Amino acid sequence: MLASALLALTLAGPGTPGTPCAPGDTACVAGAKEPLRDTILSYVGAIDGTIDPGAWRALGPEAEPILAELAESAGELPTRRARALEGLAALGGARAEALHLRAARGTALPRAVRSAALRGLGRLLPSDRLVRELRPLLDDRDRMVQAAAADVLARRAPAAGCEAIRARALGEGRSGRGRLAAALTRCGR
């Protein structure tokens, strides 16, 4: 798998094995200065398949600031930003949670970034909080974001999430049911 090969190259990369990293040096891993960033860049740039969450976690907590920087960078392609959010969701933690919430609510952000943030929130938040945070996004002006929020709610918080999805679809009539059809099916209509 691509992720396994990249991880192996990172671990075998340049640097002096056993050399400790300086505290706060986000580019340092096992004594090498650039392999961590290079690995992250190769992961976010991958065009085939997904990166296994275990591969992201194997990068360790030093990957968090690099991933956060990429996810928030307006200069990065939306697909790369979305991949960085995937990595942050795999790592977890308060910073990942806050960044995902900001991105999900960021109406000026690209749809791919917002959708990745919604999927990440599905992994990061407990179901009661997930419903509280995503319910307002069922009313988002971007219909694809609405559908993505509904999908996450149907998958990760089926009881209260499905109730919110049904209410939204009922309020919109036929157009709402069509856009939310996959989530409604998952909820058992």
C-alpha positions as CSV (number, residue, x, y, z in Angstrom):
1,M,0.0,0.0,0.0
2,L,1.2,3.5,-0.8
3,A,1.0,4.6,2.9
4,S,3.1,1.7,4.1
5,A,5.8,2.3,1.5
6,L,5.9,6.0,2.3
7,L,6.1,5.3,6.0
8,A,9.0,2.9,5.5
9,L,10.9,5.5,3.4
10,T,10.4,8.1,6.1
11,L,11.7,5.8,8.8
12,A,14.7,4.9,6.7
13,G,15.3,8.5,5.6
14,P,18.3,10.7,6.1
15,G,19.4,11.7,9.6
16,T,21.3,10.2,12.4
17,P,19.3,7.4,14.0
18,G,18.8,8.0,17.7
19,T,19.5,11.7,17.6
20,P,16.9,13.4,19.8
21,C,14.7,16.1,18.2
22,A,14.7,19.6,19.7
23,P,11.6,20.3,21.7
24,G,9.0,22.0,19.5
25,D,10.9,21.1,16.2
26,T,7.8,20.1,14.1
27,A,9.9,19.0,11.2
28,C,12.2,16.7,13.2
29,V,11.5,12.9,13.4
30,A,14.1,10.5,14.7
31,G,16.9,12.9,14.1
32,A,16.1,13.7,10.5
33,K,14.9,17.3,9.7
34,E,12.7,17.0,6.7
35,P,11.3,13.4,6.3
36,L,8.2,14.1,8.4
37,R,7.2,17.1,6.4
38,D,8.0,15.2,3.1
39,T,6.0,12.2,4.2
40,I,3.0,14.4,5.1
41,L,3.3,16.2,1.8
42,S,3.3,12.9,-0.1
43,Y,0.2,11.8,1.9
44,V,-1.8,14.9,1.2
45,G,-0.7,14.8,-2.5
46,A,-1.7,11.2,-3.0
47,I,-4.3,10.9,-5.8
48,D,-5.2,7.2,-5.4
49,G,-7.2,5.7,-2.5
50,T,-7.1,6.9,1.1
51,I,-4.4,7.0,3.6
52,D,-5.0,4.5,6.4
53,P,-5.7,6.3,9.8
54,G,-2.9,4.1,11.3
55,A,-0.4,5.6,8.9
56,W,-1.4,9.1,10.0
57,R,-1.1,8.1,13.6
58,A,2.3,6.6,13.0
59,L,3.6,10.0,12.2
60,G,3.1,11.0,15.8
61,P,2.1,14.2,17.5
62,E,4.8,16.1,15.7
63,A,2.7,15.9,12.5
64,E,-0.1,17.9,14.0
65,P,1.2,21.5,13.4
66,I,2.3,20.6,9.9
67,L,-1.1,19.2,9.1
68,A,-2.9,22.2,10.7
69,E,-0.8,24.6,8.6
70,L,-1.7,22.7,5.4
71,A,-5.4,22.4,6.3
72,E,-5.6,26.2,6.9
73,S,-3.5,27.3,4.0
74,A,-5.6,29.1,1.4
75,G,-2.6,28.6,-1.0
76,E,-3.1,24.8,-0.9
77,L,-5.4,22.9,-3.3
78,P,-8.7,22.0,-1.6
79,T,-7.9,18.3,-2.1
80,R,-4.7,18.7,-0.2
81,R,-6.4,20.6,2.6
82,A,-9.0,17.9,2.8
83,R,-6.3,15.2,3.1
84,A,-4.6,17.3,5.9
85,L,-7.9,17.4,7.7
86,E,-8.2,13.6,7.4
87,G,-4.8,13.3,9.0
88,L,-5.7,15.6,11.8
89,A,-8.9,13.6,12.4
90,A,-6.8,10.4,12.7
91,L,-4.5,12.1,15.2
92,G,-7.4,13.5,17.2
93,G,-7.2,16.1,20.0
94,A,-8.5,19.5,20.9
95,R,-6.7,21.3,18.1
96,A,-8.0,18.9,15.4
97,E,-11.5,19.3,16.8
98,A,-11.3,23.1,16.8
99,L,-9.9,23.3,13.3
100,H,-12.5,20.9,11.9
101,L,-15.3,22.9,13.5
102,R,-14.0,26.2,11.9
103,A,-13.6,24.5,8.5
104,A,-17.1,23.0,8.6
105,R,-18.6,26.3,9.4
106,G,-16.4,28.3,7.0
107,T,-18.9,29.3,4.3
108,A,-16.2,30.9,2.2
109,L,-14.1,27.7,2.1
110,P,-14.1,25.2,-0.8
111,R,-16.8,22.5,-0.6
112,A,-14.1,19.7,-0.5
113,V,-12.5,21.2,2.6
114,R,-15.9,21.7,4.4
115,S,-17.0,18.1,3.5
116,A,-13.7,16.7,4.8
117,A,-14.2,18.7,8.0
118,L,-17.6,17.2,8.4
119,R,-16.4,13.7,8.0
120,G,-13.6,14.4,10.4
121,L,-16.1,15.7,13.0
122,G,-17.9,12.4,12.6
123,R,-14.7,10.7,14.0
124,L,-13.8,13.3,16.5
125,L,-17.0,14.2,18.4
126,P,-19.3,12.1,20.5
127,S,-22.7,11.6,19.0
128,D,-24.6,14.1,21.3
129,R,-22.2,16.9,20.5
130,L,-22.0,15.9,16.8
131,V,-25.8,16.4,16.5
132,R,-25.5,19.8,18.3
133,E,-22.7,21.0,16.0
134,L,-23.9,19.6,12.7
135,R,-27.7,20.2,13.0
136,P,-27.2,23.9,11.9
137,L,-25.3,22.8,8.8
138,L,-28.4,21.0,7.6
139,D,-29.6,24.6,6.8
140,D,-26.4,25.7,5.1
141,R,-26.7,27.6,1.8
142,D,-24.5,25.0,0.1
143,R,-26.7,22.0,-0.6
144,M,-23.8,19.7,-1.0
145,V,-22.6,20.7,2.5
146,Q,-26.2,20.0,3.8
147,A,-26.0,16.5,2.2
148,A,-22.6,15.8,3.7
149,A,-23.7,16.9,7.2
150,A,-26.8,14.7,6.8
151,D,-24.6,11.7,5.8
152,V,-22.3,12.1,8.8
153,L,-25.3,12.5,11.2
154,A,-27.0,9.4,9.7
155,R,-23.8,7.3,10.0
156,R,-22.5,8.5,13.4
157,A,-25.5,9.7,15.4
158,P,-28.4,7.8,14.0
159,A,-31.0,8.4,16.7
160,A,-31.0,12.2,17.1
161,G,-29.2,12.8,13.8
162,C,-31.9,11.0,11.8
163,E,-34.6,13.0,13.6
164,A,-32.9,16.2,12.5
165,I,-32.5,15.0,9.0
166,R,-36.1,14.0,8.7
167,A,-37.3,17.3,10.0
168,R,-35.1,19.1,7.5
169,A,-36.4,17.0,4.6
170,L,-40.0,17.5,5.7
171,G,-39.5,21.2,5.8
172,E,-38.1,21.3,2.3
173,G,-40.5,19.0,0.6
174,R,-39.5,17.0,-2.5
175,S,-36.2,18.9,-3.2
176,G,-35.0,18.3,0.4
177,R,-35.9,14.6,0.3
178,G,-34.0,14.2,-3.0
179,R,-30.8,15.9,-1.7
180,L,-31.0,14.0,1.6
181,A,-32.2,10.7,0.1
182,A,-29.0,8.8,0.9
183,A,-29.1,9.9,4.5
184,L,-32.8,9.3,4.8
185,T,-32.3,5.8,3.4
186,R,-29.6,5.1,6.0
187,C,-32.1,6.4,8.6
188,G,-34.8,4.0,7.4
189,R,-36.9,7.0,6.2
